[in-house]
């Protein structure tokens, strides 16, 4: 068994948010995509329902060993290691990400919001930090990036809460928040959310609003105008999706943007950011 044999077939165009879009400079897209391919391979390992926890942890260990130069056995990790060496990038973001995927192999629920945020520290925040490092941005931007990346992660978790429970019995809706609203984990197996589960989803969306507010000025902190435009687009899409989660039931209704909707939001956000950048 290898990471490649557990691949889901999902690619960067299947994600909710842009990944290394054409807005980025060509020189920056390649190292970002190398990180994406590595993250996608590790995510597919952790989420595969057919492999055992020990098998998954062994494969993730091989990825870590390859990133650190102790092995050449995992292709996406080797490609990323070579990319990081070429661009003088730290391996810390990649190894941090593997902490989250290893946790996914053994942890299927989180107790409260702080515990979920601590998970996001490893599952989401390293991605933004890596992209900023690729562009040579100041580490002072990390706080806003961390808030946005955590928001994106929670939005993805809430959108897919029913699917995650049914497919791999994983629950990212914290136990404490479920209990506060009288919801049960088993509610996630339904074809529509119960009123209690809808209250949980609205609660999480409200908490995510705070993360999006913390990251509202992120694009303006970025020196690279193309990256700033992409960040503005991602933030605008996230705000829209999070607002939908307050109105729609992810178990029975579509939350994801259709292509024309996403394009319209993206175009407006990009133009607005470009105008601000010239001011």
C-alpha positions in Angstrom: 0.0 0.0 0.0 1.2 3.5 -0.9 -0.2 7.0 -0.7 -0.9 6.8 -4.4 -3.0 3.7 -4.1 -5.3 5.6 -1.6 -5.7 8.6 -3.9 -9.3 9.9 -4.1 -8.9 11.4 -7.6 -9.8 14.8 -6.2 -7.9 17.7 -7.6 -7.4 21.4 -7.0 -10.3 22.4 -9.3 -12.6 20.4 -7.0 -11.8 22.5 -3.9 -14.3 25.1 -2.5 -11.7 27.9 -2.8 -9.1 28.8 -5.5 -5.8 27.0 -5.3 -2.8 28.6 -7.1 -5.1 30.4 -9.6 -3.9 32.2 -12.7 -3.9 35.4 -10.7 -0.6 34.2 -9.1 2.7 34.8 -10.8 3.8 31.7 -12.8 6.9 31.4 -10.6 4.8 31.2 -7.5 2.1 28.7 -8.8 4.5 25.8 -9.1 5.7 25.7 -5.4 2.1 26.3 -4.3 0.9 23.4 -6.4 3.7 21.2 -5.0 2.3 21.8 -1.5 -1.2 21.2 -2.6 -0.4 17.8 -4.2 1.4 16.8 -1.0 -1.5 18.0 1.2 -4.1 16.2 -1.1 -2.1 13.0 -0.9 -1.9 13.1 2.9 -5.6 14.0 3.2 -6.6 11.1 1.0 -4.6 8.8 3.2 -6.2 10.0 6.4 -9.7 9.9 4.9 -9.6 6.5 3.2 -12.2 4.3 4.8 -10.6 1.0 3.6 -7.2 1.4 5.3 -6.6 0.8 9.0 -5.4 3.6 11.3 -2.0 1.9 11.6 -1.7 1.6 7.8 -2.5 5.3 7.4 -0.1 6.4 10.2 2.7 4.3 8.6 2.1 6.0 5.2 2.0 9.5 6.8 5.2 8.6 8.6 6.8 7.8 5.2 5.7 11.2 4.0 7.2 12.9 7.0 10.5 10.9 6.6 10.6 12.0 2.9 10.0 15.6 3.7 12.8 15.6 6.3 15.2 13.9 3.9 15.3 10.5 5.7 13.6 8.7 2.8 12.8 9.2 -0.9 9.8 6.8 -0.9 6.8 9.1 -1.2 6.5 10.9 -4.5 4.5 14.1 -3.5 6.7 14.6 -0.4 9.9 14.2 -2.5 8.6 16.7 -5.0 7.8 19.1 -2.3 11.1 18.6 -0.5 12.9 19.4 -3.8 10.7 22.5 -4.3 11.3 23.7 -0.8 15.1 23.3 -1.3 15.0 25.3 -4.6 13.0 28.1 -3.0 14.7 28.0 0.4 11.4 27.3 2.2 11.0 25.7 5.6 9.7 22.2 6.0 7.8 23.2 9.2 4.6 23.9 7.4 4.6 20.5 5.7 5.4 18.6 9.0 2.8 20.7 10.8 0.2 19.6 8.3 1.0 16.0 8.8 0.3 16.4 12.6 -3.4 17.1 11.6 -3.7 14.2 9.2 -2.2 11.8 11.8 -4.7 13.1 14.3 -7.5 12.4 11.7 -6.5 8.7 11.8 -7.2 8.4 15.5 -9.4 11.3 16.6 -13.0 11.4 15.3 -14.5 14.2 17.4 -13.5 17.4 19.2 -14.7 18.5 22.6 -15.1 22.3 22.2 -14.3 25.3 20.0 -10.8 25.8 21.4 -10.0 22.2 20.6 -11.3 22.6 17.0 -9.2 25.8 16.6 -6.1 23.9 17.9 -6.8 21.3 15.2 -7.0 24.1 12.6 -3.6 25.3 13.8 -2.2 22.2 12.1 -4.8 21.3 9.5 -5.3 24.8 7.9 -3.0 27.5 9.1 0.2 25.9 7.7 -1.2 26.2 4.2 -1.6 30.0 4.4 1.8 30.4 6.0 3.5 28.4 3.3 1.9 30.4 0.5 2.9 33.7 2.2 6.5 32.3 2.5 6.5 31.4 -1.2 5.7 35.1 -1.9 8.3 36.4 0.6 5.6 38.1 2.7 6.2 39.4 6.2 5.4 37.0 9.0 3.3 39.8 10.5 0.6 38.7 8.1 0.4 35.3 9.7 -2.3 36.3 12.3 -4.8 37.4 9.6 -3.9 34.4 7.5 -4.4 32.0 10.4 -7.9 33.5 11.0 -8.9 33.1 7.4 -7.5 29.6 7.0 -9.3 28.5 10.2 -12.6 30.0 8.9 -12.2 28.1 5.6 -11.6 24.9 7.4 -14.7 25.3 9.6 -16.8 26.2 6.6 -15.6 23.1 4.8 -16.3 20.9 7.9 -19.8 22.3 8.4 -20.7 22.0 4.7 -19.6 18.4 4.7 -20.7 17.4 8.2 -23.3 14.9 7.0 -21.0 13.3 4.4 -18.1 13.1 6.9 -20.2 11.3 9.4 -21.8 8.9 7.0 -18.5 8.1 5.1 -15.9 8.0 7.8 -17.8 8.6 11.1 -15.8 11.8 11.7 -17.4 14.7 13.4 -15.9 18.2 13.5 -19.0 19.8 15.3 -17.7 20.1 18.9 -19.4 18.0 21.5 -19.9 21.0 23.8 -21.8 23.0 21.1 -23.9 20.0 20.2 -24.9 19.6 23.8 -25.7 23.3 24.3 -28.3 23.1 21.5 -29.6 19.6 22.4 -28.3 18.0 19.2 -27.0 14.5 18.9 -24.2 13.2 16.7 -26.6 10.7 15.2 -28.6 13.7 13.8 -25.8 13.9 11.1 -27.1 10.7 9.6 -30.4 12.2 8.6 -31.5 13.4 5.2 -32.3 16.8 6.8 -31.0 18.6 9.8 -33.1 18.7 13.0 -33.9 22.1 14.5 -31.2 21.4 17.1 -28.6 20.6 14.5 -29.5 23.7 12.5 -28.9 25.7 15.7 -25.5 24.1 16.0 -24.7 25.0 12.4 -25.8 28.6 12.9 -23.7 28.8 16.1 -20.6 27.7 14.3 -21.3 30.1 11.4 -21.5 32.9 13.9 -18.2 31.9 15.4 -16.7 31.8 11.9 -18.0 35.3 11.3 -15.6 36.4 14.0 -12.7 34.7 12.2 -13.7 36.3 8.9 -13.8 39.7 10.7 -10.3 39.1 12.0 -9.1 38.4 8.5 -11.0 41.2 6.8 -7.9 43.4 6.3 -5.6 40.5 5.3 -5.4 41.3 1.6 -4.4 44.9 2.3 -1.4 43.6 4.3 0.0 41.7 1.4 2.6 43.4 -0.8 2.2 41.1 -3.8 -0.8 42.5 -5.7 -1.7 39.2 -7.4 -1.7 37.3 -4.1 -3.7 40.1 -2.5 -6.3 39.8 -5.2 -6.5 36.0 -4.7 -6.8 36.4 -0.9 -9.6 39.0 -1.4 -11.5 36.5 -3.6 -11.1 33.7 -1.1 -12.3 35.9 1.7 -15.4 37.1 -0.3 -16.3 33.5 -1.2 -15.9 32.5 2.4 -18.2 35.3 3.6 -20.8 34.2 1.1 -20.6 30.5 2.0 -20.7 31.2 5.7 -23.8 33.4 5.3 -25.5 30.5 3.4 -24.8 28.2 6.3 -27.0 30.4 8.4 -29.9 30.0 5.9 -29.4 26.6 4.3 -29.3 23.0 5.6 -26.1 21.3 4.4 -27.7 17.9 4.9 -30.6 18.6 2.4 -29.7 21.8 0.5 -26.8 22.9 -1.7 -24.4 25.3 0.0 -21.5 25.2 -2.5 -21.4 28.0 -5.1 -22.3 27.1 -8.7 -19.6 28.2 -11.2 -21.3 31.4 -12.3 -22.0 32.5 -8.7 -18.3 31.9 -7.7 -17.1 33.7 -10.8 -19.2 36.8 -10.2 -18.1 37.0 -6.5 -14.5 36.5 -7.5 -14.5 39.1 -10.2 -16.0 41.7 -8.0 -13.6 40.9 -5.1 -10.6 41.0 -7.5 -11.5 44.3 -9.1 -12.3 45.9 -5.7 -8.9 44.8 -4.4 -7.0 46.0 -7.5 -8.6 49.4 -7.2 -7.7 49.6 -3.5 -4.2 48.5 -4.3 -3.8 51.5 -6.6 -5.2 53.9 -4.1 
